[in-house]
Amino acid sequence: MIDLRLLREDPDRVRASQRARGEDVALVDALLSADERRRSSGVRFDELRAEQKQLGKLIPKATGDEKAELLKKTGQLAADVKAADAERDAADAETQELLLRLGNLVHPDVPVGGEEDFVTLETHGTIRDFGAEGFDPKDHLELGTLLGAIDVERGAKVSGSRFYFLTGVGALLELALVNAAMAQATAAGFTPMLTPALVRPQSMAGTGFLGQAAQDVYHLDKDDLYLVGTSEVPLAAYHMDEILDADKLPLRYAGFSPCFRREAGSHGKDTRGIFRVHQFDKVEMFSYVAPDDSEAEHRRLLDWEKQWLTSLELPFRVIDVASADLGASAARKFDCEAWIPTQGKYRELTSTSDCTEFQSRRLSIRVRDGKQVKPLATLNGTLCAVPRTIVAILENHQQADGSVYVPKVLRPFLGGREVLEPVAK
């Protein structure tokens, strides 16, 4: 959530952010009104309580009619205090409910617009000309079938559409990717983490995934637990309700977890293969930093993602995501999109978001710096979302005979294999 003091001091900035996100600007004025009622009812409650205490001191000294009058006044005052308390609680609840609906403040450098209004910042690698090489590229599913690596038919039989099996070398390729990604992360100083896949509502809400993203979340009604769509959620909630020491920052974690997404609203999109699925594994970077270091940390996370994709020898570009395409918690987001030959376009493989103090305020995570205790900044960045990375590797590194070149960074984790060979022609 944002700082209420900022809202009061500069409501136009918050309105502009909501407008850029394509969200309801009237929410800002509703929140200002609720906050004013919360503060004024709090003042009234305090005044009435003070009067009540003062009156309580006079009653023992009073006699006769004076005492009767004071007792009568005490009864009325008690009713007024109770009403003021209820009014304060109601205004506070309304303020909190509205505050939780408000997205993070969009960074001033974010391009304004929708999904297609991003700005391309960098382009890396060379897109292969398969025509010049004398063959048409196969898509990842055809390659995965040739390699005995992907089985979507049995995935659908067992679990339904958008589920799959990774088999044989496909399973080994996932393990190689995860191990290589973790090796890079630990070399950069991240603490490896295996995180829970089920979290409580306060963890999911605290990270901002029960607002605009709620339709994509799996909820277990019987247990009131949520399946995470990313280990960002448990990693953000890891220090919930804690005060961290400033000299311990930055704290950096690399989480590996299964991820579950309903993919609501994606009917008809990416239905072939394993690009868009309901369950996948991912290595996620997560940072806790001082607020004034968040922009620099955002660039560092992006650099680690670029290092990873470069090590996989993939052509990719970096985009600055437009305002209306940001998640609720992100002030700014950079995506790295790899070239997918059979689609003839770049597709998202990694993303990194600067969430500033938005999540830490919701999760009550603070930092102690001397005598000052204040919220800190949180950031997240995908290092390796496994299925999409497999798609990019298979399609970009395929050979004419259906074999697939193995990037050097993965070979130590694949028993030294330099090429993945077809198991069936």
Secondary structure, DSSP 8 states (H G I E B T S, - for coil): ---HHHHHH-HHHHHHHHHHHT--THHHHHHHHHHHHHHHHHHHHHHHHHHHHHHHHHGGG--HHHHHHHHHHHHHHHHHHHHHHHHHHHHHHHHHHHHHHS-----TTS--SSGGG-EEEEEES----HHHHTS----HHHHHHHTT-EEHHHHHHHH-TT--EE-THHHHHHHHHHHHHHHHHHHTT-EEEE--SEE-HHHHHHTT-SSTTGGG-EEETTTTEEE-SSTHHHHHHTTTT-EEEGGG--EEEEEEEEEE---TT-TTSS-STTSS-SEEEEEEEEEEE-GGGHHHHHHHHHHHHHHHHHHTT--EEEEE--GGGS-TT-SEEEEEEEEETTTTEEEEEEEEEE-TTHHHHHHT-EEEETTEEEE-EEEEEEEEEHHHHHHHHHHHSB-TTS-EE--GGGGGGTTT-SEE--S--
